[in-house]
Amino acid sequence: MSYLLRVQLPDRPGSLGSLAVALGSVGADILSLDVVERGAGFAIDDLVVDVEPGSLPDTLITAAENLPGVSVDSIRPYAGILDTHRELELIDQVATAADDRLQVLVDGAPRVLRVGWSVVADLGPHGAYRVVGSSGAPETHATEIPWMPLEKPTALDGEGDWVPQVWRDMNTTLAAAPLGTTGRVLMLGRPGGPEFRPSEIARLGYLAGIIATVLS
């Protein structure tokens, strides 16, 4: 069983080693680590950890937060593929797809950007509509999206009036980026959080911009 653990820890030598030891003490192995963000004296890291079947995620939280200055932002089951070049692989998959390239994009984006689902939305004569969605995208569509067209990647207000109630009930954090000048957007949903960090928004923007060039 694997979990994606997002932690905030002091940005100083030895912090990550101490965290690895603490997680190891409850039977967890760190499989991968991504630095999400660094600030004044702190770091936000995403760790994929492997635990024995039946192990409770609460033990990981307790082990981590017993360390001074460490807090757990979120923990989610993780079934993604571990690799170090996720964006490049997705860009290549979209570029070489014979057809349904937007579907390839939304199917791959959740793994690359570590979210629950993704959709491409567009504006038509009768308002916003979903062009394609990933397998985990909610069946309830957002039909009124007042912030479209979108000029730059941004974190969205998950409690806005335009957000379907079922999305709100799942405490879904949202982000979106324009797909070039097409008017379409790539929207991400992360049920249960955590909030999107500025570095994640920038990463989304870079990916969407490159994909838009590939699709043009």
N, C-alpha and C positions, 0 to 999 in steps of 0.2 A: 504494500500500500504506500502510495506516495502523496505528499502534501506540498503545496506551494505556500511557503511561509514568508510573509513580508514583515521585516523587523526594522526598527530604528535603533541604532546603537551608537555609542561614542566613536567618533572618527579619530581613533588613536591606535598606535601599534598594540597588538595583542588582543584587541576587542573581538575580532573575528575568531581567533584561536580559542579564546575563552568560551565563545558561543558554541563552537564546534565540540569542545569538551563537554559542555553542559548538555547539549543535545545527545551526544554519544552516551552520556550517563543514563539516559532513558531509552537507549536502544535505537537511536536515529542516526542514519548515515546521510551526510550532505552529498547529493549527487551533482548539483550545479549551483552556481551563484551568479547573479546579475546585479550590478550596482545600478540602482534606479536613480538615485539622486545623492548629492553631497552638499552640505550646507556648513554653516559656522559651527564646527565642533561635532557634527553628527553626520551619519550616513544612513540612507534607506537602501536596504538590500532585499532582493528576492532570492530565497533559497528553496530549492527542491530537495526535500528530504525523504528518505525511504525508511519505513518503520515496519515492524512485524505485524502480520494480520491480527486484527483485534485490538491493537494498541489505540488508546484514546488520544485524540488530538490535544485534549486539555493538558496532557502530560508534557507536550512540547511547549505549550504556552507557559506553563509553570516553570519548566526548566530554564527557558530563555529569560523570563522576567525576574527570576531570582538573581540575575546578574545586575550589578549597579548600572543604571542608565540605559537599560535595554527595555524596549516595549514592543509588543507584537501588534502590528496594525491589522493584520488579517491572516486567516489560515483557511485554505480551500483544498479539497481533493484535487490531485493533479494526475492527468492521464495523457499529457502531451508528449511530444517527441523531444528529447534533449539534443540540442545541437548549438553550435556557436555562431552559425551564419543563417539564422532563420529568415531575416529580411531578404538576403540575397537569393536564397532558395525560392522564396515566394515570388519575387520579381521574375526569376527565371521560369517558374512554372506558369505564370501569367503570360509571359512573352512567348512561350513555346506552345501554349494551348491552341488546339486547332479551332475550337469554338467555345462558347460559354466562358469567356475569359473573366467576366465579372463574377460569375459563380465560383471560379477558381480562386479569385481574390477573397470573396467573403468566406469561403470554406477554410482558407489558410490564415486569414487575419487573426482569428481568436487564438490560435496556437502561437503565432508570432508575437502578438501584443498582449498575450495572457489576459484575455477577457472571456466572458461567457458566450457572446454572440456578436455578429456584425451584419449590417445590411448596407446596401447602396440604395439611396433614396433620390428621387427626382421630383421636379415640379411639372405638372401638366395643366391642361385647361380647367380641371376640376380640383386643383390643389395638389398637395404632396402625395406621393405614392411610393411603394416599395418596388424597386426594380428586381432585386434578388436578395436573398437572405441566407445565412448559414443554417446548418441543421439545428442549432440551438436557439435560433431567433424566435421570439414569442409570436404566437399566432395572431394576437391582437396588434394591429398596425396603428402607427401614428398617422392620422389623416390630415391634421393641421399642424404644420411646422412653420411657425412665424419667423424663425431666424434664417430660413432659406430665402434667397441664395446666401451662401456662406463665403466670406472672404478669406478667412484664415482658420487654422486648427484651433479648437477651443474646447474646454470642458463645459458641459451643458448643465443647466439647472434640472436635476432629476425630479423636482417637485413642481415644475412649471405646469401651467394649465393645459398645455398641449400634450403632456405626458400621459399615456393611457394609465388608468387606475391600477391595472394589474402590474405594470412596471413599477409603480410607486409602492405597491404592496410588497414587492420583492426587494425594496430598497436598492433599486438599480442605479448605479452611477453611470453617467453617459458622457461621451465625447464624440466629436465629429471633425472631419477635415474635408475641404473641397477637393474634388477630383479634377484639378486643373481649372479650365474656364468652361467646362461643360454644363455647369449648373448643378451637377450631381454631387452628392456627398457620400463619404464612407463614414457610417455611424457605428460606434462601438457601445456595447452594453456590458456592464459588470454587475450581475445580481449579487446583492449583499456587500458590495464595495470591494476594496477600499476606494477612496477618492483617487482620481487621476492626478498624478504629480506633474508639475510643469515639464519635467524632462520627458515624461510619457507623451504629453501633448506634442512636444517638439518632434519626437520620434514618429508619431502618427502623421504629422504634417510632412516630414521628409518622405516617408513611405508613400503616402497618397500622391505627392508631387511626382515621384519617380514613376509610379504606376500609371498616372495620367499621361505621362510622356510615352510610356510603352503602349498604351491603348490608343493613342492618337494616330 
